Amino acid sequence: MSHNSGKATNTMTKSNKPIIDHIPDFLDYCEVERGLSDNTQKNYQHYLNKFSSWLKNNNKENIRPHELSGQDIWNYRLFLSRSKEPRVLKKSTQNYYLIALRALLSYFSVQDIVSPPSDKIKLPKDAKKEKTIKFLNLDQVEKLLLSPDTRNNQGLRDRAILETLFSTGLRIAELTALNNEQFANIKDKKDYELSIIGKGGYPRTVYFSERALLWLKKYLSSREDKEKALFINYRTRKNADSRLTPRSIERLVKKYAILAGVPTFTTPHTLRHSLATDFLSQGVDLRTIQEFLGHRSITSTQIYTHVTNKRLRDIHRKFHGGKNIKE
């Protein structure tokens, strides 16, 4: 048998597999060929699980890629739009489910498996609107940072977490991954820079301000344990993993947002947005902000141009010489 005939047989075998059975192969492809992060793979799996459930509930669990019709895709879109369990899906959330399905169809194309083209899946119009961000101004950031009661160990930890988030712009997963040993030599330092492995496995450097470092030192000096994690849960049972989880950090930030009287939309990512917004308002260029935040593409950083636009408008109003020309 020739090489080409063997390849054709392999493709035919793949084509005869139900779509549901292709999903694990697709996730492996995302890991090995596309180098996607664990979180992205988990998201794809989560979104495609709903598609799998929809196929099963409609007696289509054995449908093969080439048998998926435009009507099937339309019916799935209607299902997402009308779904009320556990709650109505926002247009932007429907978008995520459809993007995952579109990625699966693109995978079929790469593997020479006959299926509808990925561009058959149109995204809801509202989901294409320009992304807006929510951030705190410096007065609000100050109120949030000052809200923990630092007279106890938990308050010291929480103050150190808030200060670290605002100083570094760390993502929540990057924050929870920090370890004690990474700060073993900060005792006599007034500022600190640290190399981390960020989203997608890409390295970058983050910077701790003098005040963030001060609260980290206070927090670490209060620790008498030998736990590996930098930020620990003091209520963890003995012999259990004491590292704070992303969900714990989210609840912590939400608690202090309420205590400080700042907007309730505040999350750990809001502090990342607030750092970038503060930099831009002081004239730092987008390319530099891109490096600080670890964005692979400048497109991701451009969501902050609302600040640049406002700053340019204010400068124009203040300095444009046309206001001195006689009418």
Buried (B, 14 or more C-beta within 10 A) or exposed (E): EEEEEEEEEEBEEBBEBBBBBBBEEBBEBBEEEEEBBEEBBEBBBEBBBBBBEBBEEEEBBEBBBBBBEEEBBEBBBEBBEEBEEEEEBEBBBBBBBBBBBBBBBBBBBEBEBBBBEBEBBEBBEEBEEEEEBEBBEEEBBBBBBEBBEBEEBBBBBBBBBBBBBBBBBBBBBBBBBBEBEBBEEBEEEEEBEBEBEBBEEEEBEBEBBEEBBBBBBBBBEBBEEEBEBBBBBEEEEEEEEBBBEBEBBBEBBBEBBEBBEBEEEBBBBBBBBBBBBBBBBEEEEBEEBBEBBBBEEEEEBBBBEBBBEEBEEEEEEEEEEEEEEEE
